[in-house]
């Protein structure tokens, strides 16, 4: 399904409009390279296909539903190396945790981007690695 750019992609570099692209649900995945996972999908269903995918978006139906954090971490542990985006109404305060579990950024509704400008996200992006307690424990 192609979608109009009513969402904004947030990365460490700031905001960019989401491009139009074909992204399908897990149940509809055939030979596409981009897939949307719900917060209830099992990432293990993608084993054997992870190297063919260039984009996985994991749904956050609400900012207070954290199941997507677990899915993102599991995808990275399974070996996924492509772009991984949180999709939905996440907020700037969650950005550091998104990055720590393996997300490359978030795709948020334009309304949230208007309420929380890029500067708020970049403030969180500036030190997401500095507060990574697991890295400190390994040192």
FIKEBA-861027 format. One record per atom (N, C-alpha, C, CB): residue in three letters; residue number from 1; x negated, y, z; atom name. Coordinates in steps of 0.05 Angstrom, whole numbers. Glycine has a CB too. Layout:
<recs>
REC  nufi  fimi       x       y       z  drendren
REC   ALA   NUM       X       Y       Z        CA
...
</recs>
This chain:
<recs>
REC  nufi  fimi       x       y       z  drendren
REC   UNK     1     -17     -24       0         N
REC   UNK     1       0       0       0        CA
REC   UNK     1     -17      25       0         C
REC   UNK     1      19       0      24        CB
REC   UNK     2     -13      43     -18         N
REC   UNK     2     -27      68     -18        CA
REC   UNK     2     -12      88      -1         C
REC   UNK     2     -31      80     -47        CB
REC   UNK     3     -26     105      12         N
REC   UNK     3     -13     123      30        CA
REC   UNK     3     -23     152      26         C
REC   UNK     3     -17     115      59        CB
REC   UNK     4      -6     172      29         N
REC   UNK     4     -16     199      26        CA
REC   UNK     4     -34     206      50         C
REC   UNK     4       8     219      25        CB
REC   UNK     5     -50     226      46         N
REC   UNK     5     -69     234      67        CA
REC   UNK     5     -55     251      88         C
REC   UNK     5     -92     250      55        CB
REC   UNK     6     -40     237     105         N
REC   UNK     6     -28     251     128        CA
REC   UNK     6     -43     243     154         C
REC   UNK     6       2     243     130        CB
REC   UNK     7     -66     230     150         N
REC   UNK     7     -82     223     172        CA
REC   UNK     7    -110     235     168         C
REC   UNK     7     -83     192     176        CB
REC   UNK     8    -124     236     191         N
REC   UNK     8    -151     248     191        CA
REC   UNK     8    -170     226     202         C
REC   UNK     8    -152     274     209        CB
REC   UNK     9    -193     223     189         N
REC   UNK     9    -213     205     199        CA
REC   UNK     9    -232     220     216         C
REC   UNK     9    -228     190     175        CB
REC   UNK    10    -237     210     240         N
REC   UNK    10    -255     222     259        CA
REC   UNK    10    -280     204     261         C
REC   UNK    10    -241     226     287        CB
REC   UNK    11    -303     216     257         N
REC   UNK    11    -328     202     261        CA
REC   UNK    11    -347     220     277         C
REC   UNK    11    -342     193     234        CB
REC   UNK    12    -371     211     283         N
REC   UNK    12    -390     228     297        CA
REC   UNK    12    -395     254     282         C
REC   UNK    12    -416     213     301        CB
REC   UNK    13    -391     254     256         N
REC   UNK    13    -396     278     239        CA
REC   UNK    13    -373     298     239         C
REC   UNK    13    -402     269     211        CB
REC   UNK    14    -350     290     250         N
REC   UNK    14    -327     308     251        CA
REC   UNK    14    -303     296     237         C
REC   UNK    14    -334     334     238        CB
REC   UNK    15    -286     314     226         N
REC   UNK    15    -260     307     213        CA
REC   UNK    15    -263     306     183         C
REC   UNK    15    -238     326     221        CB
REC   UNK    16    -250     286     170         N
REC   UNK    16    -247     286     141        CA
REC   UNK    16    -219     276     135         C
REC   UNK    16    -269     269     127        CB
REC   UNK    17    -206     286     114         N
REC   UNK    17    -180     274     107        CA
REC   UNK    17    -183     245      99         C
REC   UNK    17    -167     291      84        CB
REC   UNK    18    -164     229     107         N
REC   UNK    18    -164     200      99        CA
REC   UNK    18    -159     198      69         C
REC   UNK    18    -144     184     115        CB
REC   UNK    19    -175     184      54         N
REC   UNK    19    -171     181      26        CA
REC   UNK    19    -147     161      21         C
REC   UNK    19    -196     171      12        CB
REC   UNK    20    -135     164      -3         N
REC   UNK    20    -115     144     -11        CA
REC   UNK    20    -130     118     -18         C
REC   UNK    20     -98     155     -36        CB
REC   UNK    21    -120      96      -7         N
REC   UNK    21    -133      71     -12        CA
REC   UNK    21    -113      48      -7         C
REC   UNK    21    -158      67       5        CB
REC   UNK    22    -118      25     -19         N
REC   UNK    22    -101       2     -15        CA
REC   UNK    22    -109     -13      10         C
REC   UNK    22    -100     -16     -40        CB
REC   UNK    23     -92     -14      30         N
REC   UNK    23     -97     -28      54        CA
REC   UNK    23     -73     -46      60         C
REC   UNK    23    -103      -9      79        CB
REC   UNK    24     -77     -71      65         N
REC   UNK    24     -55     -90      69        CA
REC   UNK    24     -55    -100      97         C
REC   UNK    24     -56    -113      49        CB
REC   UNK    25     -32    -110     106         N
REC   UNK    25     -29    -123     132        CA
REC   UNK    25     -43    -150     130         C
REC   UNK    25       0    -126     140        CB
REC   UNK    26     -50    -161     153         N
REC   UNK    26     -64    -187     154        CA
REC   UNK    26     -48    -208     140         C
REC   UNK    26     -68    -195     183        CB
REC   UNK    27     -21    -208     144         N
REC   UNK    27      -4    -229     131        CA
REC   UNK    27      -5    -227     101         C
REC   UNK    27      24    -226     141        CB
REC   UNK    28     -11    -204      90         N
REC   UNK    28     -11    -200      61        CA
REC   UNK    28     -39    -201      48         C
REC   UNK    28       2    -173      54        CB
REC   UNK    29     -59    -206      64         N
REC   UNK    29     -86    -205      54        CA
REC   UNK    29     -91    -228      34         C
REC   UNK    29    -106    -207      78        CB
REC   UNK    30    -100    -221      11         N
REC   UNK    30    -108    -240     -10        CA
REC   UNK    30    -137    -235     -18         C
REC   UNK    30     -89    -239     -35        CB
REC   UNK    31    -141    -220     -39         N
REC   UNK    31    -169    -213     -47        CA
REC   UNK    31    -176    -184     -42         C
REC   UNK    31    -172    -220     -76        CB
REC   UNK    32    -160    -170     -27         N
REC   UNK    32    -165    -142     -20        CA
REC   UNK    32    -189    -140      -2         C
REC   UNK    32    -140    -129      -7        CB
REC   UNK    33    -201    -116      -1         N
REC   UNK    33    -224    -112      16        CA
REC   UNK    33    -219     -95      40         C
REC   UNK    33    -246     -98      -1        CB
REC   UNK    34    -194     -87      44         N
REC   UNK    34    -186     -70      67        CA
REC   UNK    34    -161     -82      80         C
REC   UNK    34    -181     -41      59        CB
REC   UNK    35    -161     -84     106         N
REC   UNK    35    -139     -96     120        CA
REC   UNK    35    -132     -80     146         C
REC   UNK    35    -145    -125     127        CB
REC   UNK    36    -107     -80     152         N
REC   UNK    36     -97     -69     177        CA
REC   UNK    36     -90     -91     196         C
REC   UNK    36     -72     -50     173        CB
REC   UNK    37    -100     -90     220         N
REC   UNK    37     -93    -109     241        CA
REC   UNK    37     -75     -95     261         C
REC   UNK    37    -119    -121     255        CB
REC   UNK    38     -55    -109     270         N
REC   UNK    38     -39     -99     292        CA
REC   UNK    38     -54    -105     318         C
REC   UNK    38     -10    -112     293        CB
REC   UNK    39     -44     -93     340         N
REC   UNK    39     -58     -98     365        CA
REC   UNK    39     -52    -126     376         C
REC   UNK    39     -49     -77     386        CB
REC   UNK    40     -36    -141     362         N
REC   UNK    40     -30    -169     371        CA
REC   UNK    40     -42    -190     352         C
REC   UNK    40       1    -173     372        CB
REC   UNK    41     -54    -181     330         N
REC   UNK    41     -67    -200     311        CA
REC   UNK    41     -92    -212     324         C
REC   UNK    41     -74    -186     285        CB
REC   UNK    42     -97    -237     316         N
REC   UNK    42    -121    -251     325        CA
REC   UNK    42    -143    -246     305         C
REC   UNK    42    -116    -281     329        CB
REC   UNK    43    -165    -232     313         N
REC   UNK    43    -187    -227     294        CA
REC   UNK    43    -200    -252     284         C
REC   UNK    43    -208    -210     308        CB
REC   UNK    44    -197    -275     297         N
REC   UNK    44    -208    -300     288        CA
REC   UNK    44    -196    -308     261         C
REC   UNK    44    -204    -322     309        CB
REC   UNK    45    -172    -298     255         N
REC   UNK    45    -159    -304     229        CA
REC   UNK    45    -176    -294     206         C
REC   UNK    45    -131    -292     228        CB
REC   UNK    46    -194    -276     211         N
REC   UNK    46    -211    -265     189        CA
REC   UNK    46    -238    -279     186         C
REC   UNK    46    -216    -236     194        CB
REC   UNK    47    -243    -299     203         N
REC   UNK    47    -268    -314     201        CA
REC   UNK    47    -270    -327     173         C
REC   UNK    47    -270    -336     224        CB
REC   UNK    48    -292    -324     161         N
REC   UNK    48    -296    -334     133        CA
REC   UNK    48    -290    -313     112         C
REC   UNK    48    -278    -358     129        CB
REC   UNK    49    -278    -291     120         N
REC   UNK    49    -272    -269     102        CA
REC   UNK    49    -286    -243     110         C
REC   UNK    49    -242    -264     100        CB
REC   UNK    50    -298    -242     133         N
REC   UNK    50    -309    -217     144        CA
REC   UNK    50    -329    -205     125         C
REC   UNK    50    -322    -222     171        CB
REC   UNK    51    -345    -221     111         N
REC   UNK    51    -365    -209      93        CA
REC   UNK    51    -353    -198      68         C
REC   UNK    51    -386    -230      86        CB
REC   UNK    52    -328    -204      62         N
REC   UNK    52    -315    -194      38        CA
REC   UNK    52    -300    -167      44         C
REC   UNK    52    -295    -214      28        CB
REC   UNK    53    -296    -161      70         N
REC   UNK    53    -281    -137      77        CA
REC   UNK    53    -299    -113      81         C
REC   UNK    53    -265    -142     103        CB
REC   UNK    54    -290     -90      71         N
REC   UNK    54    -306     -66      74        CA
REC   UNK    54    -293     -47      94         C
REC   UNK    54    -308     -51      47        CB
REC   UNK    55    -267     -51     101         N
REC   UNK    55    -253     -34     120        CA
REC   UNK    55    -233     -51     135         C
REC   UNK    55    -239     -11     106        CB
REC   UNK    56    -234     -49     162         N
REC   UNK    56    -213     -60     179        CA
REC   UNK    56    -204     -37     197         C
REC   UNK    56    -224     -84     196        CB
REC   UNK    57    -178     -33     197         N
REC   UNK    57    -166     -13     216        CA
REC   UNK    57    -150     -30     236         C
REC   UNK    57    -147       8     201        CB
REC   UNK    58    -154     -23     262         N
REC   UNK    58    -140     -37     283        CA
REC   UNK    58    -120     -17     296         C
REC   UNK    58    -160     -48     304        CB
REC   UNK    59     -95     -25     298         N
REC   UNK    59     -74      -7     307        CA
REC   UNK    59     -75      -2     337         C
REC   UNK    59     -47     -18     299        CB
REC   UNK    60     -72      23     344         N
REC   UNK    60     -66      32     371        CA
REC   UNK    60     -38      43     370         C
REC   UNK    60     -87      54     382        CB
REC   UNK    61     -17      28     378         N
REC   UNK    61      10      38     375        CA
REC   UNK    61      15      61     394         C
REC   UNK    61      30      16     381        CB
REC   UNK    62       0      63     416         N
REC   UNK    62       1      85     435        CA
REC   UNK    62     -27      88     447         C
REC   UNK    62      23      80     457        CB
REC   UNK    63     -33     113     456         N
REC   UNK    63     -60     117     466        CA
REC   UNK    63     -65     101     491         C
REC   UNK    63     -64     147     472        CB
REC   UNK    64     -44      92     505         N
REC   UNK    64     -48      77     530        CA
REC   UNK    64     -47      47     526         C
REC   UNK    64     -28      85     550        CB
REC   UNK    65     -48      38     501         N
REC   UNK    65     -48       9     495        CA
REC   UNK    65     -76       2     486         C
REC   UNK    65     -27       1     473        CB
REC   UNK    66     -91     -12     503         N
REC   UNK    66    -120     -16     498        CA
REC   UNK    66    -127     -43     485         C
REC   UNK    66    -134     -14     522        CB
REC   UNK    67    -107     -58     476         N
REC   UNK    67    -114     -84     464        CA
REC   UNK    67    -132     -82     440         C
REC   UNK    67     -89     -99     456        CB
REC   UNK    68    -131     -60     425         N
REC   UNK    68    -148     -56     402        CA
REC   UNK    68    -178     -55     409         C
REC   UNK    68    -140     -31     386        CB
REC   UNK    69    -184     -45     433         N
REC   UNK    69    -212     -45     442        CA
REC   UNK    69    -223     -73     442         C
REC   UNK    69    -214     -33     471        CB
REC   UNK    70    -208     -92     452         N
REC   UNK    70    -216    -120     453        CA
REC   UNK    70    -219    -132     425         C
REC   UNK    70    -197    -137     470        CB
REC   UNK    71    -200    -125     408         N
REC   UNK    71    -202    -136     380        CA
REC   UNK    71    -227    -125     366         C
REC   UNK    71    -177    -127     364        CB
REC   UNK    72    -233     -99     370         N
REC   UNK    72    -257     -88     357        CA
REC   UNK    72    -282    -101     367         C
REC   UNK    72    -258     -57     363        CB
REC   UNK    73    -284    -105     393         N
REC   UNK    73    -308    -118     404        CA
REC   UNK    73    -311    -147     393         C
REC   UNK    73    -307    -119     434        CB
REC   UNK    74    -288    -161     391         N
REC   UNK    74    -289    -188     381        CA
REC   UNK    74    -298    -189     351         C
REC   UNK    74    -262    -202     384        CB
REC   UNK    75    -287    -170     335         N
REC   UNK    75    -295    -169     307        CA
REC   UNK    75    -325    -165     304         C
REC   UNK    75    -280    -146     293        CB
REC   UNK    76    -337    -148     320         N
REC   UNK    76    -366    -143     319        CA
REC   UNK    76    -381    -168     328         C
REC   UNK    76    -374    -119     336        CB
REC   UNK    77    -371    -182     348         N
REC   UNK    77    -384    -206     358        CA
REC   UNK    77    -382    -229     338         C
REC   UNK    77    -372    -214     385        CB
REC   UNK    78    -361    -228     321         N
REC   UNK    78    -357    -248     300        CA
REC   UNK    78    -375    -242     276         C
REC   UNK    78    -328    -249     291        CB
REC   UNK    79    -388    -219     276         N
REC   UNK    79    -407    -212     254        CA
REC   UNK    79    -397    -192     234         C
REC   UNK    79    -414    -236     240        CB
REC   UNK    80    -374    -179     239         N
REC   UNK    80    -364    -159     220        CA
REC   UNK    80    -383    -135     220         C
REC   UNK    80    -335    -151     226        CB
REC   UNK    81    -392    -126     196         N
REC   UNK    81    -410    -104     194        CA
REC   UNK    81    -399     -80     178         C
REC   UNK    81    -436    -113     182        CB
REC   UNK    82    -375     -83     168         N
REC   UNK    82    -363     -62     152        CA
REC   UNK    82    -351     -40     169         C
REC   UNK    82    -341     -73     134        CB
REC   UNK    83    -337     -21     157         N
REC   UNK    83    -325       1     171        CA
REC   UNK    83    -302      -9     188         C
REC   UNK    83    -316      23     151        CB
REC   UNK    84    -301       0     213         N
REC   UNK    84    -281      -8     232        CA
REC   UNK    84    -269      17     244         C
REC   UNK    84    -292     -27     254        CB
REC   UNK    85    -243      22     239         N
REC   UNK    85    -230      46     249        CA
REC   UNK    85    -207      39     268         C
REC   UNK    85    -220      63     226        CB
REC   UNK    86    -204      55     289         N
REC   UNK    86    -180      54     306        CA
REC   UNK    86    -159      69     290         C
REC   UNK    86    -186      67     335        CB
REC   UNK    87    -135      59     290         N
REC   UNK    87    -113      72     275        CA
REC   UNK    87     -90      79     293         C
REC   UNK    87    -104      53     252        CB
REC   UNK    88     -83     104     294         N
REC   UNK    88     -60     112     310        CA
REC   UNK    88     -66     135     328         C
REC   UNK    88     -50      89     325        CB
REC   UNK    89     -49     139     348         N
REC   UNK    89     -51     162     366        CA
REC   UNK    89     -71     160     388         C
REC   UNK    89     -24     167     377        CB
REC   UNK    90     -96     153     381         N
REC   UNK    90    -117     154     402        CA
REC   UNK    90    -124     184     407         C
REC   UNK    90    -143     138     393        CB
REC   UNK    91    -136     189     430         N
REC   UNK    91    -142     217     437        CA
REC   UNK    91    -173     220     440         C
REC   UNK    91    -128     225     463        CB
REC   UNK    92    -181     245     440         N
REC   UNK    92    -210     251     441        CA
REC   UNK    92    -223     238     466         C
REC   UNK    92    -214     281     441        CB
REC   UNK    93    -209     237     488         N
REC   UNK    93    -221     225     512        CA
REC   UNK    93    -228     196     509         C
REC   UNK    93    -202     228     535        CB
REC   UNK    94    -217     183     489         N
REC   UNK    94    -222     154     485        CA
REC   UNK    94    -245     150     465         C
REC   UNK    94    -198     141     475        CB
REC   UNK    95    -255     171     453         N
REC   UNK    95    -274     168     431        CA
REC   UNK    95    -300     153     439         C
REC   UNK    95    -281     195     420        CB
REC   UNK    96    -311     160     462         N
REC   UNK    96    -336     147     470        CA
REC   UNK    96    -332     117     474         C
REC   UNK    96    -347     159     497        CB
REC   UNK    97    -310     109     485         N
REC   UNK    97    -304      80     489        CA
REC   UNK    97    -299      67     462         C
REC   UNK    97    -280      76     507        CB
REC   UNK    98    -286      81     443         N
REC   UNK    98    -282      70     417        CA
REC   UNK    98    -309      63     404         C
REC   UNK    98    -267      89     398        CB
REC   UNK    99    -328      81     406         N
REC   UNK    99    -354      77     394        CA
REC   UNK    99    -369      55     408         C
REC   UNK    99    -371     103     395        CB
REC   UNK   100    -367      54     435         N
REC   UNK   100    -382      33     450        CA
REC   UNK   100    -373       5     443         C
REC   UNK   100    -378      38     479        CB
REC   UNK   101    -348       1     437         N
REC   UNK   101    -338     -27     432        CA
REC   UNK   101    -342     -34     403         C
REC   UNK   101    -309     -29     439        CB
REC   UNK   102    -350     -16     386         N
REC   UNK   102    -356     -23     358        CA
REC   UNK   102    -341      -8     336         C
REC   UNK   102    -351     -51     354        CB
REC   UNK   103    -322       9     344         N
REC   UNK   103    -309      25     323        CA
REC   UNK   103    -328      45     312         C
REC   UNK   103    -284      39     335        CB
REC   UNK   104    -326      51     286         N
REC   UNK   104    -341      72     273        CA
REC   UNK   104    -328      99     276         C
REC   UNK   104    -346      65     244        CB
REC   UNK   105    -303      99     283         N
REC   UNK   105    -288     123     285        CA
REC   UNK   105    -258     117     288         C
REC   UNK   105    -292     142     261        CB
REC   UNK   106    -242     137     283         N
REC   UNK   106    -213     133     286        CA
REC   UNK   106    -199     147     263         C
REC   UNK   106    -203     144     313        CB
REC   UNK   107    -176     136     256         N
REC   UNK   107    -158     149     237        CA
REC   UNK   107    -133     157     252         C
REC   UNK   107    -151     130     212        CB
REC   UNK   108    -130     183     256         N
REC   UNK   108    -110     194     273        CA
REC   UNK   108     -89     210     257         C
REC   UNK   108    -122     211     295        CB
REC   UNK   109     -65     212     268         N
REC   UNK   109     -45     229     254        CA
REC   UNK   109     -54     258     254         C
REC   UNK   109     -17     227     269        CB
REC   UNK   110     -47     272     233         N
REC   UNK   110     -54     300     230        CA
REC   UNK   110     -45     317     253         C
REC   UNK   110     -43     312     204        CB
REC   UNK   111     -22     310     265         N
REC   UNK   111     -12     325     288        CA
REC   UNK   111     -31     324     312         C
REC   UNK   111      16     314     297        CB
REC   UNK   112     -43     301     316         N
REC   UNK   112     -62     299     338        CA
REC   UNK   112     -88     315     332         C
REC   UNK   112     -70     269     344        CB
REC   UNK   113     -96     314     307         N
REC   UNK   113    -119     330     299        CA
REC   UNK   113    -115     359     302         C
REC   UNK   113    -127     324     269        CB
REC   UNK   114     -90     368     298         N
REC   UNK   114     -83     397     302        CA
REC   UNK   114     -84     404     332         C
REC   UNK   114     -56     403     290        CB
REC   UNK   115     -76     386     349         N
REC   UNK   115     -75     391     378        CA
REC   UNK   115    -103     388     391         C
REC   UNK   115     -56     373     392        CB
REC   UNK   116    -119     370     380         N
REC   UNK   116    -145     364     390        CA
REC   UNK   116    -165     369     368         C
REC   UNK   116    -148     335     402        CB
REC   UNK   117    -175     393     364         N
REC   UNK   117    -193     399     342        CA
REC   UNK   117    -219     383     343         C
REC   UNK   117    -199     429     341        CB
REC   UNK   118    -233     384     321         N
REC   UNK   118    -258     368     317        CA
REC   UNK   118    -278     374     340         C
REC   UNK   118    -271     375     290        CB
REC   UNK   119    -279     398     350         N
REC   UNK   119    -298     405     371        CA
REC   UNK   119    -294     387     396         C
REC   UNK   119    -296     435     379        CB
REC   UNK   120    -269     381     402         N
REC   UNK   120    -263     364     425        CA
REC   UNK   120    -273     336     421         C
REC   UNK   120    -233     364     432        CB
REC   UNK   121    -271     326     396         N
REC   UNK   121    -280     299     390        CA
REC   UNK   121    -311     299     389         C
REC   UNK   121    -268     290     363        CB
REC   UNK   122    -323     319     377         N
REC   UNK   122    -352     320     375        CA
REC   UNK   122    -365     322     402         C
REC   UNK   122    -360     343     357        CB
REC   UNK   123    -352     335     421         N
REC   UNK   123    -363     337     448        CA
REC   UNK   123    -365     309     459         C
REC   UNK   123    -345     354     466        CB
REC   UNK   124    -345     292     455         N
REC   UNK   124    -346     264     464        CA
REC   UNK   124    -366     247     447         C
REC   UNK   124    -318     252     463        CB
REC   UNK   125    -368     254     422         N
REC   UNK   125    -386     239     404        CA
REC   UNK   125    -415     244     411         C
REC   UNK   125    -381     246     375        CB
REC   UNK   126    -421     267     421         N
REC   UNK   126    -449     275     426        CA
REC   UNK   126    -464     256     445         C
REC   UNK   126    -451     303     437        CB
REC   UNK   127    -450     245     464         N
REC   UNK   127    -464     229     484        CA
REC   UNK   127    -452     201     488         C
REC   UNK   127    -464     244     510        CB
REC   UNK   128    -439     191     469         N
REC   UNK   128    -426     164     473        CA
REC   UNK   128    -447     143     479         C
REC   UNK   128    -410     157     449        CB
REC   UNK   129    -471     145     468         N
REC   UNK   129    -492     125     473        CA
REC   UNK   129    -506     130     499         C
REC   UNK   129    -512     125     450        CB
REC   UNK   130    -508     154     508         N
REC   UNK   130    -521     161     533        CA
REC   UNK   130    -508     148     557         C
REC   UNK   130    -523     191     536        CB
REC   UNK   131    -482     144     556         N
REC   UNK   131    -468     133     578        CA
REC   UNK   131    -461     103     574         C
REC   UNK   131    -443     149     583        CB
REC   UNK   132    -476      90     557         N
REC   UNK   132    -471      62     551        CA
REC   UNK   132    -484      45     573         C
REC   UNK   132    -482      55     522        CB
REC   UNK   133    -469      37     592         N
REC   UNK   133    -480      24     616        CA
REC   UNK   133    -493      -3     608         C
REC   UNK   133    -459      20     636        CB
REC   UNK   134    -483     -17     588         N
REC   UNK   134    -495     -42     581        CA
REC   UNK   134    -524     -39     571         C
REC   UNK   134    -478     -56     560        CB
REC   UNK   135    -529     -18     556         N
REC   UNK   135    -556     -13     546        CA
REC   UNK   135    -575      -7     570         C
REC   UNK   135    -556      10     526        CB
REC   UNK   136    -565       8     589         N
REC   UNK   136    -581      14     613        CA
REC   UNK   136    -588     -11     628         C
REC   UNK   136    -567      34     630        CB
REC   UNK   137    -569     -30     630         N
REC   UNK   137    -573     -54     645        CA
REC   UNK   137    -594     -72     631         C
REC   UNK   137    -547     -70     648        CB
REC   UNK   138    -594     -72     604         N
REC   UNK   138    -614     -88     589        CA
REC   UNK   138    -642     -76     591         C
REC   UNK   138    -605     -89     560        CB
REC   UNK   139    -644     -51     596         N
REC   UNK   139    -671     -37     596        CA
REC   UNK   139    -688     -46     620         C
REC   UNK   139    -667      -7     597        CB
</recs>
